[in-house]
Amino acid sequence: MRSSKLRLSGRLPHLGSLWMLVAAVGFGVMGALVKLGAQHFSNAELVFYRSAFGLVSIYAYIAHQKLPLRTPVIGMQVSRAFVGLVSLALFFYAIAHLPLATAITLNYTSALFLAALTPFLLHEKPKPILVGAIVIGFLGIMLLLKPSFSSQNMLAGALGLLSGFGASLAYVHVKQLGKLQEPDWRTVFYFTFISTVASGLWMIFDHFSVLRWQDFPLLLGLGLSATIGQLAMTRAYRTGQTLIVASLAYTTVIFATLLGVIFWHESLSASEYLAMGIIILSGIISANTTPQSK
């Protein structure tokens, strides 16, 4: 009896990683709603409404549970919020101008950027398999973008890739905040609060569309799905094993591919599917061979 309890407790750390599957569904739905919303709203508006509706959702939870918002690491929370905001804006632009699966795959190159940066941040020599995975991964990126790289989507592809770099920095912040015992709901609150204020100012000076009643279900769904994804992702990195979480994150690409086919009849070429597979495989290998900070 005792030995079975020990075996069960040994598996418990892995259960936290499964929150990434919940995050994958949330982010996949969010991406689909962003693509739908881009037909009527500007990029600034989509970032604002995603943040604002998400802020209302997370604050309602915090108020109901009477949770404290005061944090001893406000500087790190602000830094994580602004890094996440920039990455989010770039990501939304890519979604609006590229096939959904392509945009999300570019955003999920964050694992490759993390793999490329971590050995240098830890002052360690990277393993040969890690170097090979990074090189193959970026070759996959070139293969993914080449078939559709034109003057019309060159900017979207570049910004989508840059959003992946921003996401890698945001994930570093999330992990650091987790080690400092910052609860996931507080991290999500500060991210949505700062993003709402900043994107609201951006929207005022950029473009503002009059809201229609039929827009509210889409915007509410955008905020809720993003908040669920954010909470689940934050909890996964805080309570799960980083390597498993990073691997499960790529299920978002699979889910987004299905949504793109069902709702927009997006048809990717064989080379694009191959490139996505290479990027996913390289990302998983990179995550499992990247030196981990203690």
C-alpha positions in Angstrom: 0.0 0.0 0.0 2.8 2.4 0.9 4.8 1.6 -2.2 1.7 2.3 -4.4 1.3 5.7 -2.7 5.0 6.4 -3.4 4.6 5.5 -7.0 1.5 7.8 -7.3 3.3 10.7 -5.6 6.1 10.2 -8.1 3.8 10.8 -11.0 2.1 13.9 -9.5 4.7 16.4 -10.8 3.9 15.2 -14.3 0.2 15.9 -13.8 0.8 19.6 -13.6 2.3 19.5 -17.1 -1.1 18.4 -18.5 -2.5 21.9 -17.9 -0.6 22.7 -21.1 -3.2 20.7 -23.0 -5.9 22.9 -21.6 -3.8 25.9 -22.6 -3.4 24.6 -26.1 -7.2 24.4 -26.6 -7.6 27.9 -25.1 -4.9 29.4 -27.4 -6.2 27.6 -30.4 -9.7 29.0 -29.9 -8.2 32.4 -29.2 -6.3 32.3 -32.5 -9.5 31.4 -34.5 -11.4 34.2 -32.9 -8.6 36.7 -33.6 -8.8 35.7 -37.3 -12.5 36.2 -37.3 -12.3 39.5 -35.5 -9.6 40.8 -37.9 -12.3 41.2 -40.5 -13.8 44.1 -38.5 -11.3 45.2 -35.9 -7.7 46.6 -36.1 -4.8 44.9 -34.5 -4.8 47.5 -31.6 -8.5 46.8 -31.0 -8.1 43.1 -30.9 -5.2 43.3 -28.4 -7.3 45.7 -26.3 -10.4 43.6 -26.2 -8.5 40.4 -25.7 -6.8 42.1 -22.7 -9.9 43.9 -21.4 -12.3 41.0 -21.4 -9.5 38.8 -20.0 -9.0 41.4 -17.2 -12.7 41.4 -16.3 -12.6 37.6 -16.2 -9.6 37.2 -14.0 -10.6 40.1 -11.7 -14.0 38.6 -11.1 -12.3 35.4 -10.0 -9.8 37.3 -7.7 -12.7 39.4 -6.2 -14.8 36.3 -5.6 -11.9 34.5 -3.9 -10.8 37.7 -2.1 -7.2 37.2 -3.2 -4.5 39.7 -2.5 -3.1 41.7 -5.5 -0.1 43.2 -3.7 3.2 41.6 -5.0 6.7 41.9 -3.7 8.1 41.6 -7.3 6.1 44.3 -9.1 9.1 45.2 -11.3 9.3 41.6 -12.7 5.5 41.5 -13.2 5.6 44.8 -15.2 8.6 43.5 -17.2 6.8 40.3 -18.0 3.6 42.2 -18.9 5.3 44.5 -21.5 7.3 41.7 -23.1 4.1 39.7 -23.3 2.2 42.6 -24.8 4.6 43.2 -27.6 4.7 39.5 -28.4 0.9 39.4 -28.4 0.6 42.3 -30.8 3.0 40.8 -33.2 1.3 37.4 -32.9 -2.2 38.9 -33.6 -0.8 40.7 -36.7 0.6 37.4 -38.0 -2.7 35.6 -37.4 -4.7 38.2 -39.3 -2.4 37.9 -42.4 -1.2 34.3 -42.5 -2.9 30.9 -42.3 -3.8 30.2 -38.7 -1.5 27.1 -38.4 1.4 29.0 -40.0 1.1 32.0 -37.6 0.9 29.8 -34.5 3.8 27.6 -35.6 5.9 30.8 -36.0 4.9 31.9 -32.5 5.9 28.5 -31.1 9.4 28.9 -32.4 9.9 30.3 -28.9 11.4 26.9 -27.9 14.1 27.2 -30.5 14.9 30.7 -29.3 15.0 29.5 -25.7 17.3 26.7 -26.7 19.6 29.1 -28.6 19.9 31.6 -25.7 19.9 29.4 -22.6 23.4 27.9 -22.9 24.9 31.4 -23.2 22.8 32.7 -20.3 24.0 29.8 -18.1 27.6 30.1 -19.5 27.5 26.5 -20.6 28.7 24.9 -23.8 25.6 23.7 -25.8 25.4 20.0 -26.6 25.9 18.9 -30.3 22.4 17.5 -30.4 21.0 20.9 -29.3 23.0 22.8 -31.9 21.7 20.3 -34.6 18.1 20.7 -33.4 18.3 24.5 -33.5 19.9 24.5 -37.0 17.3 22.0 -38.4 14.5 24.0 -36.7 15.4 27.2 -38.4 15.8 25.4 -41.7 12.2 24.3 -41.1 11.2 27.9 -40.6 12.7 28.9 -43.9 10.9 26.0 -45.6 7.6 27.0 -44.0 7.9 30.6 -45.1 9.4 30.2 -48.5 6.3 28.8 -50.4 4.2 31.8 -49.4 6.8 34.4 -48.9 5.8 37.4 -51.1 5.7 41.1 -50.7 2.2 40.8 -49.2 3.0 38.5 -46.3 6.8 39.0 -45.9 6.1 41.5 -43.0 3.6 39.1 -41.4 6.0 36.2 -41.5 8.8 38.3 -40.0 6.6 39.7 -37.3 5.2 36.2 -36.5 8.8 34.9 -36.1 9.6 37.9 -33.9 6.6 37.1 -31.7 8.2 33.7 -31.1 11.3 35.4 -29.8 9.1 37.6 -27.6 7.2 34.6 -26.3 10.5 32.9 -25.3 11.4 35.9 -23.1 7.9 35.9 -21.6 8.2 32.2 -20.7 11.5 32.9 -18.9 9.7 35.6 -16.9 6.8 33.2 -16.1 9.2 30.5 -14.8 11.1 33.0 -12.7 7.9 34.3 -11.2 6.9 30.8 -10.4 10.2 30.1 -8.6 9.5 33.3 -6.5 6.1 31.7 -5.5 4.0 34.2 -7.4 0.6 32.6 -8.0 -0.5 32.2 -11.6 -3.7 34.2 -11.2 -1.6 37.3 -10.0 0.7 37.0 -13.0 -2.2 36.8 -15.4 -3.9 39.8 -13.7 -0.9 42.1 -14.0 -0.4 41.0 -17.6 -4.0 41.7 -18.6 -4.2 45.0 -16.6 -1.0 46.5 -18.1 -1.9 45.2 -21.6 -5.4 46.7 -21.3 -4.1 50.2 -20.4 -1.3 50.2 -23.0 -3.3 48.8 -25.8 -6.2 51.1 -24.9 -4.0 54.1 -25.4 -2.7 52.6 -28.7 -6.2 52.0 -29.9 -7.3 55.6 -29.2 -4.5 57.0 -31.3 -4.7 54.3 -34.0 -8.3 53.3 -34.8 -11.6 52.7 -33.0 -14.5 50.8 -34.5 -18.1 51.3 -33.2 -19.1 48.1 -31.3 -22.2 46.2 -32.5 -24.2 43.8 -30.3 -23.2 40.9 -32.6 -19.5 41.6 -31.7 -19.8 40.9 -28.0 -20.0 37.1 -28.2 -16.8 37.1 -30.3 -15.0 39.5 -28.0 -16.1 37.8 -24.9 -15.0 34.4 -26.3 -11.7 36.0 -27.2 -11.1 37.2 -23.7 -12.3 34.0 -22.0 -10.3 31.6 -24.2 -7.2 33.7 -23.8 -7.6 33.9 -20.0 -8.1 30.2 -19.7 -5.1 29.5 -21.9 -3.0 32.0 -20.0 -4.0 30.6 -16.6 -3.4 27.0 -17.7 -0.1 27.8 -19.4 1.1 29.7 -16.3 0.1 26.8 -14.0 1.7 24.3 -16.3 5.1 26.0 -16.2 4.8 26.6 -12.4 3.7 23.1 -11.3 4.7 20.9 -14.2 8.1 19.8 -15.6 9.4 22.4 -18.1 10.5 19.8 -20.7 7.1 18.0 -20.7 5.2 21.3 -20.8 7.3 22.7 -23.7 6.6 19.5 -25.7 2.9 19.5 -25.0 2.7 23.2 -26.1 2.9 22.1 -29.7 -0.5 20.5 -29.5 -1.8 24.0 -30.1 -0.4 23.8 -33.7 -2.3 20.6 -34.3 -5.5 22.1 -33.0 -5.0 25.3 -35.0 -4.5 23.3 -38.2 -7.8 21.6 -37.7 -9.6 24.9 -37.0 -8.1 26.4 -40.1 -9.2 23.6 -42.3 -12.7 23.5 -40.8 -13.6 27.2 -40.8 -11.4 28.7 -43.5 -10.7 25.7 -45.7 -7.0 26.5 -45.4 -5.0 24.2 -47.5 -1.3 24.0 -46.8 1.2 22.3 -49.2 3.1 19.1 -48.4 6.2 21.1 -47.9 4.5 23.4 -45.4 3.2 20.5 -43.4 6.7 19.0 -43.5 8.2 22.3 -42.3 5.7 22.4 -39.4 6.7 18.9 -38.5 10.4 19.7 -38.6 9.8 22.8 -36.4 7.7 20.9 -33.9 10.2 18.0 -33.7 13.2 20.4 -33.4 11.3 22.3 -30.7 10.7 19.2 -28.6 14.3 18.0 -29.0 15.5 21.5 -28.0 13.3 21.6 -25.0 14.5 18.2 -23.8 18.2 19.0 -24.3 18.4 22.6 -23.2 20.3 23.2 -20.0 18.0 24.0 -17.1 18.7 26.7 -14.6 18.7 25.4 -11.0 
